[in-house]
Structures are given as structure tokens and as C-alpha cells.
């Protein structure tokens, strides 16, 4: 959480900073309510920045999680197995766990990207 939040926060903040001023002025002139401004003006313009932040932070999320497991060595975790393979110089196990981490990370990233694309389609339909 502490590794991913700054990345997503920075991207969303950048998206908010790049809102089209003519659209916000139009909303103010026509007295559009705040919930409608957020739904129809802010979300469609900020969502791509959120998507980019998520895609960047997903890999970071897995790496930091596994690193925390290697440091804390909770029983039955991937980090524990990775640490044991390193300590006992079990190279095949070390590579197998590394490949497993990469594949799980890739699958998780593809799944979240799929969900974010579906979210983007929902925003377009609004």
C-alpha cells in the first residue's frame, strides 16, 4: 500500500491538474451540480491517468510484497520459499520461484488491466 499509493496519487493529481479549463468553465456557467461535474467532466478526463498509475504500480506492488515476505519470512509464503532457496543455494528452486512470481504478477496485471478497460468502457457509455 505504501509503495503503490504515491504512484497512483501522483498520476491522479496530474490528471486533475490537466482538466480542460473550458469544460469546467462551461459547467460553472450552466450551473451544473458538483456530482454531475465529477461524473461527466472529471472522471472521463482523470480515468486514463488512474489507469496509467495502476499499470505502473502493479509490478511494484508484487515486488514490494515479495520483498516484505523475504524480510519477514512468514510461514508458507512465496517469500519464505524464495529465501530458503537462496540460503541453501538451490538454484533450480530459486529460478522456479522467480518465474512463478513473474507469471503471477503478469496474470494479475492482465486481470486488473482488463477490469480497468471495462471501467473505461462504462465511463464512455455514461
C-alpha positions in Angstrom: 0.0 0.0 0.0 2.8 2.4 1.0 4.6 1.7 -2.3 1.6 2.0 -4.6 -0.3 4.9 -3.1 2.2 7.6 -4.1 2.3 6.4 -7.7 -1.5 6.4 -8.1 -1.9 9.6 -6.1 0.7 11.4 -8.3 -0.9 10.2 -11.5 -4.5 11.2 -10.4 -3.2 14.6 -9.2 -1.6 15.1 -12.6 -4.9 14.2 -14.2 -6.8 16.6 -12.1 -4.3 19.3 -12.9 -4.8 18.7 -16.6 -8.6 19.1 -16.6 -9.9 21.1 -19.6 -10.5 24.6 -18.2 -13.1 25.3 -20.9 -15.2 22.3 -19.7 -15.0 23.4 -16.1 -15.9 27.0 -17.1 -18.9 25.7 -19.1 -20.1 23.7 -16.1 -19.8 26.7 -13.9 -21.7 29.0 -16.5 -24.5 26.5 -16.8 -24.7 25.8 -13.1 -24.1 22.1 -13.4 -24.2 20.4 -10.0 -21.0 19.0 -8.4 -21.9 15.3 -8.7 -22.7 15.8 -12.4 -19.4 17.7 -12.9 -17.5 14.9 -11.4 -19.4 12.2 -13.3 -19.4 13.8 -16.8 -16.3 16.0 -16.8 -13.8 15.0 -14.2 -14.0 11.2 -14.3 -13.6 10.7 -18.1 -10.6 13.1 -18.1 -8.9 11.7 -15.0 -9.5 8.0 -15.5 -6.7 7.5 -18.1 -4.2 8.9 -15.6 -5.6 6.5 -13.0 -5.2 3.6 -15.5 -1.6 4.6 -16.1 -0.9 4.8 -12.4 -2.4 1.4 -11.8 -0.4 -0.3 -14.6 2.9 1.2 -13.3 2.2 0.3 -9.7 1.0 -3.3 -10.2 4.6 -4.6 -10.8 5.9 -2.5 -8.0 3.1 -3.9 -5.7 4.2 -7.5 -6.3 7.9 -6.8 -6.0 7.5 -5.0 -2.7 5.1 -7.6 -1.4 7.5 -10.5 -2.1 10.4 -8.4 -0.7 8.5 -7.9 2.5 7.9 -11.7 2.7 11.6 -12.3 2.2 12.4 -10.0 5.1 9.6 -11.1 7.4 9.7 -14.8 6.3 6.0 -15.7 7.1 5.5 -19.4 7.1 4.2 -20.9 3.8 4.7 -17.8 1.7 6.4 -17.4 -1.6 9.0 -15.1 0.0 9.9 -17.8 2.5 10.4 -20.3 -0.2 12.5 -17.8 -2.2 14.7 -17.1 0.8 15.1 -20.8 1.6 16.2 -21.5 -2.0 18.7 -18.6 -1.8 20.1 -19.7 1.6 20.5 -23.3 0.6 21.9 -22.4 -2.9 19.1 -24.3 -4.5 19.3 -22.6 -7.9 16.6 -24.6 -9.7 14.1 -23.7 -6.9 15.2 -20.1 -6.9 14.6 -19.8 -10.6 11.3 -21.7 -10.3 10.0 -19.3 -7.6 11.3 -16.3 -9.6 9.4 -17.5 -12.7 6.3 -18.1 -10.6 6.5 -14.6 -9.2 6.8 -13.1 -12.6 3.9 -15.2 -14.0 1.6 -14.4 -11.1 2.5 -10.7 -11.4 1.8 -10.8 -15.2 -1.5 -12.6 -14.7 -2.6 -10.1 -12.0 -1.6 -7.2 -14.2 -3.5 -8.5 -17.2 -6.6 -9.1 -15.0 -6.5 -5.6 -13.5 -5.9 -4.1 -16.9 -9.0 -6.0 -18.2 -11.1 -4.6 -15.3 -9.8 -1.1 -15.9 -10.6 -1.3 -19.7 -14.1 -2.4 -18.8 -14.3 0.5 -16.4 -13.2 2.9 -19.2 -15.9 1.5 -21.4 -18.5 2.1 -18.7 -17.4 5.7 -18.4 -17.7 6.2 -22.1 -21.3 4.9 -22.1 -22.4 7.3 -19.4 
